[in-house]
Amino acid sequence: MADQPDPPLQPATRAITGGRAHSGRSLAPALWASSVWQSDDMADARRRATGTRSDEFYSRYGNPTVRSFEDAISELEGAEASLAFASGMGAISSVVLALCSSGDHIVAQRNLYSATLAFLQGPCARFGIEVTFVDATQPGAFAAALRPGRTMMVLAETPSNPRLELADLDEVGGLRGPITVVDSTFATPLGQQPLAHGVHLSLHSATKGIAGHNDATLGVISGERDLVDAVWAYSVLHGATPSPFDALNALRGVRTLAVRTRHQAASAQFLGESLQQHPGVAAVHYPGLHTHPQHDLAKRQMQHFGTVLAIELAGGMAAAEQLLARVRLVRVATSLGGPETLVCHPATTTHASLTAEEMRIQGVTPGLLRVSVGLEDPSDLLTDLHAALAD
């Protein structure tokens, strides 16, 4: 009887099994802290210097610990290859500058992380890369903005930061001509898989939910090997090189990604449903809620609804300032995806660089708060938020 292929593993299992090739028999990832490796002779040095993504030459080109993290993400994304960077913005800037040139055109959604927006409006404009911004929630918006022969890239972020708006992954993946890139940070690879919808590159700020412990700063992209290698060829010049120490911490985070996000998403759902009933809350933005205008789309393309929600306070800026001053269990901080529940005021932190008109377009109002739900008991979190919301 012929050997039968092993059955495919579920995502939660792949989070445990992926990225072990460079660690030998060790169950913990091996840390390769070296920045440079010895070559055998001139011919060996030339082979390493001219090869693609050499792991043992110079750490700007590649590193075994970083490669272990990349391999694990490839397993989770269902990708041929992944490439890590020193931050999420390192990933975004490297991808854009690797694939776009002066005279090219990008279509991007309006509701983007403010640093991504600043990069597209600043350096890209200075380098002669034109960007058209569209409303990703409107069907056909990306396709309508394409310029055949000029549009090199389409950039989406779903769910978006901070209002959790969605772009249709099937629509983005179905576009023909440009390279399609989806920032999937808020969902993590266990929340959605853009590549399965035909998207070319899935991108994450792995600092957030993937690493998940507020102790690593990384970005990562995943896609077809040839495309990822093309970005790598530029990235060694751009120099957004990830630290092997951060890659080690992030790979540790991958091992618990499934159980963390399952608990956090369930808690976010509970908090969203509960806070909707509070008189001090004008609106809750979370894809898992039936009141979310794209709830049906979320059910179609997401495996869970994410670990972040946004709440609109009826009292505006004054109410937001009061809540941030009163919370005790919830912590005031601007990141997301970690074990602690964090709250931030986007208008004065993550999106403070936007103009008043840009804030209006993105729905960043004075009373909007972004909540990254952690691993605490959700009933304790609700009690803390209710106390902070009290008159």
N, C-alpha and C positions, 0 to 999 in steps of 0.2 A: 504494500500500500504506500503510495507516494506521501511524502510529508505534507501536511496541511499548513498553509500559512497561519501565523498567529492572528487571532482576532484583533480588530482595531481596539485601541485603548480609549477609554473615556477621558475627557479633558482633565478631570481632577487627578486621574492616575498619571497622565503625561506630565503634570506639574511635579510629580514625584520622580518619575523615571528619566526625564529629559536632562541634558547637559551634564552627563557623567563621564564622557570620554576622556577627559584630561585629569581625572582624579584617581585613577587606578582603583584599588580596592577600598579606598576611604569612602565612608558614607557621607562625610562632610566634604564640601567643595575644597579643592586644593588652592591655596593662595600662591600665585606666581607673581612675586613682588618685583622681579627684575625688570629694568627698563631696557636691557640689551643682553644679547646672547653671543657666545663665542662661536665662530665659524671654524670648520676644519682646515680650510685652505682658501685660495683665491677663487677657485671654481665654485666652492660651496657658498662663499660670501656673495658672489655674483648671482647665484641661483636664488638665494634668500632675498637679495636686494631688488631683484627684478620680478620675483614671483608675486602672485596676487594673494594678499592677506596672509603673509608669512607669520606664523604664530611665534617663532623663535628666532627673531632677527633684531627688531627694535620695536618697542611697545607702541609707537605711533602707528606702526603697520598692523600690529596684532599682538594679542597676549592670550596665553592658554586659559587663564581664569575668565577673561572677558569673553573668549570664544565659548566657554562652557555656558555662560549666561546667554549668549546669542543663540546657541544650539537649543537651549531650553525654550526660549521664546519662539523659535522656529517650530518646535513641536507643538506649542500651544496655538500658534497662528495657522498651522497647516501650510507653512511656507517652505520654499526651497532654501532660503537663507535669511539671516538677520544681521544687522550691523548696529553696534552700540556706539553712543556718543557721550560726551561729558555732561550733557543736560538735554532736556526736551527742546530747548531753543537751539542747541547745537545740532540736533537732528533736523529741525525745520530749516534752519539757515543753510546747512550743508546740502540737503536735498534740493532746495530751490537753486542754489548757486551751482550745484553740480549739473543740473539738468536744463537750466534756463540761461539765455544769453541776452545781450542788448538787442532790443527789437522784438523780443518774444512777448507773449501775452499770457497772463494767468487769470483764470476765473476763480474767485474765492468767495465764500459766504461772508455776509456782513457780521454775523454774530460769531466772533472769534476771540480767543484769548488775547488780551490787549497787547502783549509783547509780540505775538504773531502779526497782529494788525499793524503795529508800529514798524515791524521789519518790512512788511509789504509796502507800506506807505513811505518809508524812509529809504533804507539802502536799496531796495528794489527800484524805486523811482529814480534814485541817483544813478543807478547802473543802467537805466534805460529799459527796464522791464516793466511793462504796463500791466496794471491790475484792474480788473472790473469786479466790483462787489455785487453780490446778488442775495436775495432772500431765499435761503435754503429750504424754508418751509413751504415755498410755493412750487408745486409740481411744474417741471419743465424749465425752471429758472436757469439752471446750469447750462442746459442744451441751448437755450435761446441766446446766451451770452457768448457762445463759442464763435471764434473767428477762424474758419478753415485755413490751414496753412500758417497761422500765426499763434494760435493758442497752444502753448506747450504743456500747460499743467492746469488741472482743476484741483483745488484744495478745499476740503470740507472738514468740519469738526463736529462730531456727533457722539453723544449729547454735547451741546455747546456750553461754554463757560460764560456767564454763571446761570442762565435761565433754563438750562436743560432742554433746549429746542433740538429737534432731530432733523437730519438730512436723510433722504431715502437712499439706502445703500445700493439697492437694485438700480435706481436711476443713475447714481454716480458711476457704478460699475459698468453700466450699459453704454456710457459715452464712448464714442469712437474718435480717435485722433490724438487727443492729449493724454499725458500721463496723469492718472488719477491718484490722489493722496488723501487719506482720511486720518485725521487725528482722533484716535480712539481712546484717549487717556481716561476719560470718565468711565468708560465701560470695562476696561481691562480686556485681555484676550479671552477671559472666561465669560464676559458679558456679551460680546459680539465678535464676529470675525469678518471684517470687511473683505478680505481676500476671497472668501467663499461667495461673495456677491459680484466678483469680477473686478474689484478695485485692484490697482497695481501695487500700491504701497500702503501698508498699515503702519501708523506712527504712534508712539507713546512717549509721554514724559514718564519714564519708569521710576522717577523720583517718587511718584504718587502711589497708586494702588499696587503696582507690580512689586516694588521693593517693600512698601507697606509698613515701614517702621521708623520713618523720619530720620534715617541715618545713611542714606545714599542719594547721590545726585547723578542721574543718568537719563539718556534718551535712547530710543531704539526704533529701527524700522525693520519691516519684514516684507518679502516679496519674492519674485523670481530671481534666481541667482545672478543672471547677467545684468539685470537692472541694479541690484544691490551692489554688485562688484563695480559698476560704473560710478555709483555714489562713493564707494570706498576709494576709488582712484582719485577723486577730488578731496575726500575727507582727510587723506594724509597730508594734503597741502593746507587745508583749512585748519587742521590741528585741534579739533574738538574731541580730543582723545579721552576715553573713559579711564578712570582709575580702576586697577584690579581690586583694590579694597572695596570700592563701591560696587563693582560687579559681584564680588563675593557676598556682600550684604544683600544685594538684589536677588541673587540666586537663592539665598536662604529664604527671602521673601516669597519667591515663586513656590517653594515647597508647601507653604501654607495658604497660597492664594485662594484656593477653592473654599476652604472652610472660613477664611476671613470674609471674603466677599459674600458668601451665602448668608452669614450672620448679619453683616453690615447692611446688605440690601433688604433683608427682612426687617431690620430695625428702622431703616429709612422709610419703608412702606408704612410701618406702624406710626412713626412720628408724623409722616405726611397726612395720614388719615386722621390722626388725633388733632393736629394743629389746624386742620381745616375748620374744625368746630369752634376754635377759640375766637372770641369777638375782637381781639386785638390783631388778628391775622387776616389781612384782606385777601390773600391768595397764597397757595402753595404750588410750586412748580416741581413736579416729579413725574417721570414717564409712567410709573406704575399706577398712578391715580387715574380713575375714570374721567376726572375733570380735565386731565391734560389733553389739549386739542389733538395730539398725535399719539394717543394711547394705543390705537389699533396698529399703527406703524411700529410702535415699540414692541408690541406683542409679536409682530411678524419678524423683526430682525434682531431682537435682543434675547439672550438667554436668561438674564436677570436685568432689573431696571436700574441698577447702579447704586452707588453708596453715597451719593451727593444729592441734596435737595436745596431749593431756594425758597425762602419765605418773604412775602411782601407784607410789611407791617402797616396797619392802618394809620398809625401815628407818625409815619414818615421818619425823617432824620432824628427827631427827638426820641422817638420810640426805639430806634435802632441803637442810639447812643446809650439809652437806659439799659437795654438788654445786654449790651456788651459790658457795661459796668457791673451788672448784677449777677451774671452767670458765675457759678462756682465749679460745677463738674465739667461743663462745656468750657473749652479753652479758646481764647481769642488768638487766632493764628491764621496765616494766609495759605497754608498748604492743604492737602487733602489726601485721603487714602490710608492714613496711618491708624494705629490702634486707639488713639485718643480722638474724641469728638471735638471738632474745631468749628468755629464760626468766624466769618469775616464780613466786613462791610465793603463790597466791591467798589462802590463809588469813591471811597477814600483809600483803597489799597490796591487790589489787583487791577482795577480799571481806572485808577486815578489819572493816568496819562491821557485819557480820552477827552475830547472836547465835549461841551454840553450837548451839542447836536449828535455826536457819536454815541454818547450815553443814552440819549433819547431813542435813537434808532435801535440800540442793543437792549433797550428795556432796563438799563441800569439806573434805577430810581433811588432817591434818597432813603427810602424805606426798605430796600432790598438787602437781604442777608443770605449768604451762602453757607450751608451747613454740611460739613463732611462728617458722616456718621461713623463712629468708631466701634469698639468692641464692648463697651459698657452695656449693662442691662438697659434695654430701652425704656423701661418704666422709670428708672432713675433719671435718665436723660429728660424724659417728659416732665417729671417733677421739677427738675432744675429750670427748664425752659418756661414752665407755667409760672414759677416763682419770679423769674426775671420779667415776665410779661405782665405781672400783676400791677394794677393801678396804685 
